[in-house]
């Protein structure tokens, strides 16, 4: 059977069994869906993609167990990617033309993937960075998410004119988080906090289909992480900021390992589609290793938009298989 060539169809094809002509086993299956999307981690910022000293053993394991899309593209900055991902529409059709000055607001006319999944009986939760509008009408609790655990603005601590602004006094450690409409003081490093909250919610949601969206703010700047994570890179890179950037990725990798461990422990792995991608090209790693590409975050060259996409659903996706056809962020919603 000839594989379809449209990008969305190619994504869908990867979710079928080896007997691709038989789609019936997927009908009505309603797997759990977990989508993890770090901020500003590029295609080359993964151990499995060949950087000289960055080790990401857990993401490398996911890479080995997944179908991988090796020519998958997003927008070169974060809010446009998020708008396309949530709606399946081009960012400009959503009114999202930038990341600041209220140009990150996704039109209220857009239907989100969380709304569609919610109408299909899924519980839906977001844990991390929303960045599609801070005014009340644009918040994820109005866009289909049952559980909301997010920081404000485009980054923790960022403030811009208009409604986009962080909660005063927040930071990367012990961040102030908006949890279902209430500001709460958390304890720990931001990435750890988001994964721990997501895991608690997944554990409590495991008796019905769920969609857990975990868009971490790390490794977005400012580049802040505990010294233990920075230390392995300090004598290998040009600045403390770059060492922190890689340290933040090492921390993300640890949390991915914990997530995969808990899915096994709770007998959820076999009925969960686990997706890992990032939102744009590398913010700091492109000068060290960029998988042969030119450019990074914010550029119109390949390094600005080509990012990793791994999909693992045991028994349905094919481990270790690379899909080299052109695919893009707007394809995930219809798939």
Residue pairs with C-beta under 8 A, 6 or more apart in sequence:
1 20
1 21
3 9
3 10
3 13
3 20
4 10
4 12
4 13
5 325
7 325
7 326
7 327
7 328
7 331
8 327
8 330
8 331
8 334
8 335
10 323
10 325
10 327
10 331
11 69
11 327
11 331
11 332
11 335
12 335
13 20
13 323
14 67
14 69
14 311
14 317
14 318
14 321
14 323
15 26
15 273
15 311
15 313
15 316
15 317
15 335
16 22
16 23
16 26
16 316
17 25
17 315
17 316
18 318
26 316
29 271
30 120
30 121
30 122
30 209
31 209
31 271
31 272
31 273
31 313
31 316
32 202
32 206
32 209
32 210
32 211
32 212
32 268
32 271
32 272
32 273
33 117
33 122
33 210
33 211
33 212
33 272
33 273
33 275
34 202
34 211
34 212
34 214
34 259
34 263
34 272
34 273
34 274
34 275
35 211
35 212
35 213
35 214
35 215
35 275
35 277
36 214
36 215
36 216
36 256
36 259
36 274
36 275
36 276
36 277
37 85
37 213
37 214
37 215
37 216
37 276
37 277
37 278
37 279
38 215
38 216
38 218
38 219
38 249
38 252
38 278
38 279
39 78
39 129
39 155
39 215
39 216
39 217
39 218
39 219
39 220
39 278
39 279
40 78
40 219
40 220
40 221
40 278
40 279
40 280
40 282
40 283
40 284
40 297
41 219
41 249
41 252
41 278
41 282
41 285
42 278
42 280
42 281
42 282
42 283
42 285
42 286
42 290
42 296
42 297
42 303
42 307
43 49
43 278
43 281
43 282
43 290
43 291
43 293
43 303
43 306
43 307
43 308
44 50
44 51
44 282
44 285
44 286
44 288
44 289
44 290
44 291
44 293
45 51
45 54
45 219
45 246
45 249
45 282
45 285
45 289
46 54
46 56
46 59
46 60
46 63
46 308
47 54
47 55
47 56
47 57
47 59
47 60
48 56
48 59
48 60
48 63
48 64
49 289
49 291
49 308
50 289
50 291
51 285
51 288
51 289
52 236
52 288
52 289
53 232
53 233
53 236
54 233
54 246
54 249
54 250
54 285
54 289
55 250
55 253
56 249
56 250
56 253
57 253
57 257
58 253
58 254
58 256
58 257
58 260
59 252
59 253
59 256
59 276
59 310
61 257
61 260
62 256
62 260
62 274
62 276
62 310
62 312
63 308
63 310
64 319
64 320
65 312
65 314
65 319
65 320
66 274
66 276
66 310
66 311
66 312
66 317
66 319
67 310
67 311
67 312
67 317
67 318
67 319
67 321
67 322
67 323
68 308
68 309
68 310
68 311
68 321
68 322
68 323
69 309
69 310
69 311
69 322
69 323
69 327
70 322
70 323
70 324
71 306
71 323
71 324
71 325
71 326
71 327
72 277
72 306
72 307
72 308
72 309
72 327
72 328
73 305
73 306
73 307
73 326
73 327
73 328
73 329
74 81
74 84
74 85
74 277
74 278
74 279
74 280
74 305
74 307
74 328
74 329
75 81
75 84
75 91
75 279
75 280
75 305
75 329
76 280
76 281
76 297
76 298
76 299
76 300
76 304
76 305
77 98
77 99
77 280
77 297
77 298
78 99
78 129
78 131
78 154
78 220
78 279
78 280
79 91
79 96
79 98
79 99
79 103
79 104
79 131
79 132
79 154
80 91
80 96
80 97
80 99
81 91
81 279
81 280
81 329
82 96
82 106
82 130
82 131
82 132
82 215
82 279
83 89
83 91
83 94
83 96
83 106
83 110
83 132
84 90
84 91
84 94
84 328
84 329
84 330
85 113
85 329
85 330
85 332
85 333
86 106
86 110
86 112
86 113
86 114
86 132
86 143
86 333
87 94
87 106
87 110
87 111
87 112
87 113
87 333
88 113
88 330
88 331
88 332
88 333
88 334
89 110
89 330
90 330
91 97
94 106
94 107
94 110
95 103
95 105
95 106
95 107
96 103
96 104
96 105
96 106
96 132
97 103
98 104
99 131
99 154
100 154
100 160
100 164
101 160
101 161
101 162
101 164
102 133
102 162
102 163
102 164
104 131
104 132
104 133
104 154
104 164
105 132
105 133
105 135
105 138
106 132
106 133
106 138
106 143
108 137
108 138
112 143
112 144
113 144
113 211
113 332
113 333
114 124
114 126
114 140
114 143
114 144
114 145
114 211
114 213
115 143
115 144
116 144
116 333
117 124
117 144
117 209
117 211
118 124
118 144
118 146
120 209
121 208
121 209
122 208
122 209
122 210
122 211
123 146
123 147
123 205
123 208
123 209
123 210
123 211
124 144
124 145
124 146
124 147
124 210
124 211
124 213
125 145
125 146
125 147
125 148
125 149
125 198
125 201
125 205
125 210
125 211
125 212
125 213
126 140
126 145
126 147
126 148
126 149
126 150
126 213
126 214
126 215
127 147
127 149
127 150
127 194
127 195
127 197
127 198
127 201
127 212
127 213
127 214
127 215
128 149
128 150
128 151
128 194
128 213
128 214
128 215
128 216
128 217
129 150
129 151
129 154
129 155
129 215
129 216
129 217
129 220
130 139
130 140
130 150
130 215
131 153
131 154
132 138
132 140
132 143
133 139
133 163
134 152
134 153
134 163
134 164
134 165
135 163
136 142
139 148
140 148
140 150
141 148
141 180
141 181
145 213
147 180
147 201
148 178
148 179
148 180
148 181
149 177
149 178
149 179
149 180
149 194
149 197
149 198
149 201
150 177
150 178
151 166
151 167
151 170
151 175
151 176
151 177
151 178
151 190
151 217
152 164
152 165
152 166
152 167
152 178
153 159
153 160
153 164
153 165
153 166
154 160
154 164
154 220
155 166
155 217
155 220
155 221
155 222
156 166
156 170
156 171
156 172
156 175
156 190
156 217
157 166
157 170
157 171
157 172
157 222
158 164
158 165
158 166
159 165
159 166
167 176
167 178
167 183
169 176
170 176
171 224
172 189
172 190
172 222
172 224
172 225
173 188
173 189
173 190
173 224
174 185
174 186
174 187
174 188
175 186
175 190
175 193
176 183
176 184
176 185
176 186
177 183
177 184
177 186
177 193
178 184
179 197
186 193
187 193
188 196
189 225
189 226
189 251
190 216
190 217
190 218
191 216
191 217
191 218
191 248
191 251
191 252
191 255
192 251
192 255
194 214
194 216
195 214
195 216
195 255
195 258
195 259
198 212
198 214
198 259
199 258
199 259
199 262
201 210
201 212
202 210
202 212
202 262
202 266
202 268
203 262
203 266
205 212
206 266
206 268
215 279
216 252
218 225
218 248
218 249
218 251
218 252
219 245
219 246
219 248
219 249
219 252
219 283
219 284
220 283
221 241
221 283
223 240
223 241
223 242
223 244
223 245
223 248
223 284
224 244
225 244
225 247
225 248
225 251
226 247
226 251
229 244
229 247
229 248
229 250
229 251
230 240
230 243
230 244
230 246
230 247
231 243
231 247
232 246
232 247
232 250
233 242
233 243
233 246
233 247
234 240
234 243
236 243
237 243
237 246
237 288
241 284
242 284
242 285
242 288
245 283
245 284
245 285
246 284
246 285
256 276
259 274
260 269
260 274
262 268
263 269
263 272
263 274
269 314
270 314
270 315
272 313
273 311
273 312
273 313
273 316
273 317
274 310
274 311
274 312
274 313
275 309
275 310
275 311
275 312
275 332
276 308
276 309
276 310
277 307
277 308
277 309
277 310
278 307
278 308
279 307
280 297
280 298
280 304
280 305
280 307
281 293
281 295
281 296
281 297
281 298
281 299
281 303
281 304
281 305
281 306
281 307
282 290
282 296
282 297
282 303
283 296
283 297
285 296
286 293
286 295
286 296
286 297
286 303
287 296
290 296
290 303
293 301
293 302
293 303
293 306
294 301
294 302
294 303
295 301
295 302
295 303
295 304
296 303
296 304
297 304
298 304
309 327
311 317
312 319
